Amino acid sequence: MPRRRQLLAGTASLIATSLAGCSGTSGESQSTPESTTKSPETSTGDEATDGSTPYTVEVKPNDPYTFESVPETYAAIPSVWMDIGMALGIQPSATASLKRAPLKYYDQLPDVSFDADAVTKLASDSESGYDKENFYAADCDVHLIDPQMLKFYANWNDADIEEIENGAGPFLGSSIRFASSSVTDNGPYYDLYGAFEKAAKIFQRQERFDAWQSFHDEFMQTIRDGLPPEGDRPSVAAIWRGVRPDSGQFRIAPLDPLQNNTLTYRRLGMRDAFEDDVPDGPIGYEELLRVDPDYIGAVGGLTSLTREEFVSTVVEPFEGNENGQSLTAVQNRNLVRTGGQFMGPIVDLFSTEALAKMVYPDSFGEWPGSVGAVPEGERLFDRQRLSDIINGTL
């Protein structure tokens, strides 16, 4: 085993789980690899996170893992975990394709950058093309990837996961994107800041997390202070997997309290137009017209589309569609977009600020169309202060 692996050797076996909302298959159990040492059991799963070593961190559904030194490098499938790493001031060393990654948000923060040339590619696409040799080449200390994602996207099994853990580093990711479609009652295990805190323990950057938590709490108080009474808050149909009005097919993302990709809508107090009867599978215009939401939300559209692309591929096709023209949201041009699947702590702030301006301009100011166009005096959070927290200089 390489010297770095000897230093980091610990427990990293898997517990059964599911890839919520994607695979629909049950997880598989795995025994502890012979080359690792079983962590002592604790009531919390986390030990010695005060800067001393060794220390143990548990990220469910994975077993607790004992680090003999603080990991320096990590791999992620561009996701919540990559944004979490960036929020702690650590760029990933390896990822799958960056084609849809939320790099545009980092460009808005002074003294924060992302060097795409320094990233080893694990796969040609986030959902395909995975090769174990790329994981060996990346040689990362820890993988902030839910193993179930590789079982689903790469058709890996427990033996494949164990092989990479033994040859490189442990898997300590946990999917928080979906909630209600999980095939078990055990996931997701964390909300956004629960997962964020776990990463802070992995990299021993708890002070930075605490500063983030305070910053976030202040920001959310600003949001809450500007919201109208609950009875005056609008409904929304949140659509994911792309919004294609001409297709007449839409997938609705529930505003489930455990579902991270619709977090922004909940933060703004919006009501789910489908309430507790969110359809499982694609729907057509008939179902949309039945609930006739005040707003239609493109989940992920803030990240993946420019203002011009959003207008040309979503707004104008809705307005030009005979059925779309009958929707109240289309008639009022109440078509909005949010951060979606890559929404870690950084994306969350920009996404919440954007939707606040889109839905409640009287309270939060007009939305100028892009995250980079918000005038300094109309921003809902201080970019420089946030950058100082990320860089550990505050």
MOGI-V955548 format. One record per residue. RES is the residue in one letter. PSI is psi in whole degrees, -180 to 180 (* if undefined). OMEGA is omega in whole degrees, -180 to 180 (* if undefined). D_LAST is the distance of its C-alpha to the last C-alpha in Angstrom with 1 decimal. Layout:
BEGIN
[[RES:PSI:OMEGA:D_LAST] [RES:PSI:OMEGA:D_LAST]]
END
This chain:
BEGIN
[[M:135:179:39.0] [P:153:-176:36.5] [R:-40:180:34.6] [R:-39:180:31.3] [R:-35:178:33.0] [Q:-38:179:34.5] [L:-32:-174:31.1] [L:2:-174:29.9] [A:137:-180:33.3] [G:-161:-179:33.2] [T:130:-180:34.5] [A:36:179:34.2] [S:165:-172:37.3] [L:150:172:37.5] [I:146:-178:38.4] [A:139:178:40.4] [T:-170:176:38.6] [S:152:172:39.1] [L:93:-172:37.5] [A:130:175:37.2] [G:-3:-176:38.7] [C:-62:-167:39.8] [S:-42:-175:42.1] [G:12:179:44.1] [T:151:-179:44.9] [S:157:-179:44.3] [G:170:-180:42.2] [E:145:179:43.8] [S:161:-178:43.4] [Q:139:178:42.8] [S:162:-179:43.5] [T:129:179:41.0] [P:145:-178:41.2] [E:-26:-174:43.2] [S:-1:-179:40.6] [T:165:-180:37.9] [T:129:-177:37.6] [K:130:178:37.5] [S:147:174:34.4] [P:143:-178:35.3] [E:138:177:35.4] [T:168:-179:33.0] [S:-24:-176:32.8] [T:-21:-176:29.4] [G:-5:179:29.6] [D:135:-179:26.3] [E:153:169:26.3] [A:49:180:24.3] [T:38:179:20.9] [D:17:180:19.2] [G:-9:178:18.9] [S:160:178:22.7] [T:154:-4:25.3] [P:164:177:27.5] [Y:154:-175:25.9] [T:136:177:27.4] [V:135:175:26.1] [E:126:173:28.4] [V:102:-180:28.0] [K:146:10:31.2] [P:11:-179:33.7] [N:156:176:33.2] [D:158:175:34.0] [P:146:-179:31.4] [Y:134:-180:30.4] [T:121:177:29.7] [F:132:175:27.3] [E:-16:173:28.2] [S:161:-177:25.1] [V:127:180:21.9] [P:143:-179:22.9] [E:-25:-176:21.7] [T:152:177:23.4] [Y:158:176:24.4] [A:149:177:26.8] [A:148:164:26.8] [I:123:-174:29.3] [P:116:-168:27.2] [S:-167:174:26.3] [V:-41:-174:23.8] [W:-32:175:22.9] [M:-42:179:22.0] [D:-34:175:19.6] [I:-46:178:18.1] [G:-43:178:17.8] [M:-35:178:16.1] [A:-25:177:13.6] [L:5:178:12.7] [G:23:-177:12.6] [I:117:177:16.3] [Q:142:176:19.2] [P:148:176:22.5] [S:-21:-179:25.1] [A:141:176:28.0] [T:171:167:28.8] [A:-162:-178:31.9] [S:138:177:32.5] [L:10:-174:29.6] [K:-39:-179:32.0] [R:13:-178:30.6] [A:154:-173:27.0] [P:47:-175:24.2] [L:-26:-176:23.1] [K:-27:179:23.4] [Y:-37:-180:20.3] [Y:-30:178:18.1] [D:-20:-178:19.8] [Q:-4:-177:18.3] [L:124:179:14.7] [P:140:177:13.7] [D:17:173:13.0] [V:128:-178:14.1] [S:164:178:17.7] [F:119:-179:20.5] [D:94:-178:23.2] [A:-28:-179:26.3] [D:-19:-179:28.4] [A:5:-176:26.6] [V:126:174:27.4] [T:133:-179:30.7] [K:125:178:32.7] [L:-25:-176:34.0] [A:162:-180:36.3] [S:-20:-178:37.7] [D:155:-178:36.6] [S:-24:-174:34.4] [E:10:180:37.6] [S:168:173:40.0] [G:19:-178:40.7] [Y:138:-180:39.0] [D:128:-178:40.3] [K:-29:179:39.6] [E:-31:178:39.9] [N:-34:177:36.7] [F:-40:176:34.8] [Y:-42:-180:36.4] [A:-38:180:35.4] [A:-36:175:31.8] [D:51:-177:31.8] [C:148:-180:28.6] [D:-31:-179:27.3] [V:148:179:27.0] [H:111:178:28.2] [L:64:-176:26.2] [I:132:174:29.5] [D:120:-179:31.8] [P:-29:-180:35.0] [Q:-26:178:37.1] [M:-40:178:35.8] [L:-32:176:37.4] [K:-34:-179:40.5] [F:-52:-174:40.8] [Y:-34:-175:39.9] [A:-1:-179:41.2] [N:33:176:43.9] [W:160:173:42.5] [N:-176:-177:43.7] [D:-37:-179:42.5] [A:-38:178:44.0] [D:-44:179:42.0] [I:-46:-179:38.7] [E:-38:180:39.7] [E:-44:-180:40.6] [I:-37:177:37.2] [E:-42:-180:35.5] [N:-35:-176:37.9] [G:-17:-178:37.6] [A:-94:-178:33.9] [G:170:-175:31.4] [P:160:171:31.3] [F:122:-179:31.0] [L:36:175:28.3] [G:163:179:28.0] [S:125:-176:29.3] [S:130:177:30.4] [I:9:-174:29.0] [R:-42:-176:30.4] [F:166:179:33.7] [A:-71:-164:35.1] [S:-18:-177:38.6] [S:9:178:40.5] [S:143:-180:39.6] [V:-4:175:42.8] [T:172:177:41.5] [D:12:-171:40.2] [N:3:-177:37.3] [G:158:-4:34.9] [P:158:-175:32.3] [Y:-19:-175:30.7] [Y:151:165:27.2] [D:-175:-174:25.6] [L:-51:-176:22.6] [Y:-20:171:20.0] [G:-44:176:22.4] [A:-40:179:22.6] [F:-44:-179:18.8] [E:-36:177:18.6] [K:-43:178:21.3] [A:-39:178:19.6] [A:-35:177:16.6] [K:-40:178:19.3] [I:-46:-176:21.1] [F:6:178:18.2] [Q:49:178:16.9] [R:50:-177:13.4] [Q:-35:179:13.7] [E:-38:178:10.3] [R:-40:177:8.9] [F:-43:180:12.0] [D:-40:178:11.6] [A:-40:176:8.4] [W:-45:-178:10.6] [Q:-42:179:13.5] [S:-43:179:12.3] [F:-46:-179:11.4] [H:-43:-179:14.8] [D:-40:178:16.6] [E:-43:180:15.8] [F:-45:-178:16.9] [M:-29:175:20.0] [Q:-39:175:20.9] [T:-43:179:21.1] [I:-49:-178:23.3] [R:-38:-179:25.5] [D:-25:-177:26.0] [G:-4:-178:27.4] [L:145:175:29.8] [P:170:175:33.5] [P:151:-175:35.6] [E:-39:-178:36.2] [G:-15:-179:39.7] [D:5:-177:38.7] [R:139:-172:36.4] [P:164:175:37.8] [S:158:180:38.9] [V:143:167:37.9] [A:108:-178:39.4] [A:122:-175:36.6] [I:133:178:38.1] [W:177:-173:36.8] [R:32:177:38.2] [G:143:178:38.5] [V:112:-178:40.3] [R:88:-175:43.7] [P:-37:-177:45.8] [D:-23:-179:48.9] [S:-26:-177:49.1] [G:14:-180:49.5] [Q:131:-177:47.6] [F:139:175:44.2] [R:125:-175:42.2] [I:130:177:40.5] [A:122:-179:37.2] [P:152:175:37.2] [L:48:-179:34.5] [D:136:-179:34.6] [P:-21:-180:31.8] [L:2:-175:31.2] [Q:117:-171:31.3] [N:-33:-173:28.0] [N:-11:174:29.4] [T:17:-178:30.5] [L:-41:-175:27.4] [T:-42:-178:26.7] [Y:-39:178:30.2] [R:-39:180:29.8] [R:-33:-179:26.5] [L:10:174:28.5] [G:17:-178:31.3] [M:147:-179:33.8] [R:141:177:37.0] [D:120:-179:38.4] [A:-26:-179:41.7] [F:-2:179:43.3] [E:-124:-177:42.2] [D:13:-176:43.2] [D:53:-180:45.6] [V:125:-177:43.4] [P:139:178:45.7] [D:92:-177:45.3] [G:173:-177:46.1] [P:147:176:46.6] [I:171:178:48.1] [G:-171:-179:49.9] [Y:-31:-178:50.1] [E:-44:-180:52.5] [E:-37:178:49.8] [L:-43:-180:47.2] [L:-29:180:49.8] [R:-43:-180:50.6] [V:-22:177:47.2] [D:71:-174:46.6] [P:154:175:42.8] [D:-34:-180:41.2] [Y:151:169:38.7] [I:126:-177:38.8] [G:132:175:35.5] [A:102:-179:35.0] [V:118:-178:32.7] [G:-11:-176:30.7] [G:-26:178:32.1] [L:-31:-179:28.8] [T:-45:-169:27.8] [S:-17:-174:31.2] [L:143:169:32.8] [T:171:178:32.3] [R:-45:-179:33.4] [E:-41:179:36.7] [E:-38:179:37.2] [F:-42:180:36.6] [V:-45:-174:39.1] [S:-29:-176:41.7] [T:-16:-178:41.5] [V:-59:-174:40.8] [V:-57:-177:41.4] [E:-40:176:44.6] [P:-36:175:46.2] [F:-46:-178:45.8] [E:-26:-179:47.3] [G:-4:-178:50.1] [N:134:-176:51.0] [E:-41:178:53.9] [N:-40:-180:52.4] [G:-35:-179:48.8] [Q:-20:-178:50.2] [S:-10:-179:51.2] [L:134:180:47.7] [T:-41:-179:46.2] [A:-37:180:42.7] [V:-43:179:44.3] [Q:-36:-178:46.4] [N:5:-177:43.3] [R:39:178:41.2] [N:58:178:38.8] [L:119:-172:37.7] [V:169:-179:34.0] [R:150:-175:31.7] [T:179:-172:28.6] [G:-46:174:26.4] [G:-138:-165:28.7] [Q:-24:-178:29.0] [F:19:-167:25.8] [M:88:168:23.6] [G:-163:-174:20.6] [P:-38:-179:17.3] [I:-51:-180:16.6] [V:-37:180:20.3] [D:-44:-179:20.6] [L:-48:-180:18.3] [F:-39:-179:20.3] [S:-42:180:23.6] [T:-43:177:23.2] [E:-44:-178:22.4] [A:-49:-177:25.4] [L:-34:177:27.8] [A:-42:-180:27.0] [K:-33:179:28.0] [M:-40:-172:31.0] [V:-36:-176:32.4] [Y:62:-177:31.4] [P:-29:179:31.2] [D:-29:-179:32.4] [S:-36:-170:29.3] [F:-2:-179:26.6] [G:158:-178:28.1] [E:145:175:30.2] [W:122:-177:29.3] [P:-7:176:29.7] [G:-21:179:30.6] [S:157:-176:27.6] [V:-28:-178:23.9] [G:-5:-175:23.5] [A:2:180:25.7] [V:120:180:23.9] [P:147:-175:23.6] [E:-40:-178:20.3] [G:-8:-178:21.6] [E:9:180:22.8] [R:145:-178:19.8] [L:-7:173:19.0] [F:152:-175:15.3] [D:111:-178:12.7] [R:-41:-178:12.6] [Q:-42:178:10.0] [R:-40:178:7.4] [L:-43:179:8.8] [S:-38:178:8.8] [D:-38:177:5.1] [I:-46:180:5.4] [I:-42:-177:8.7] [N:-1:177:7.9] [G:26:-177:5.8] [T:5:180:3.8] [L:*:*:0.0]]
END
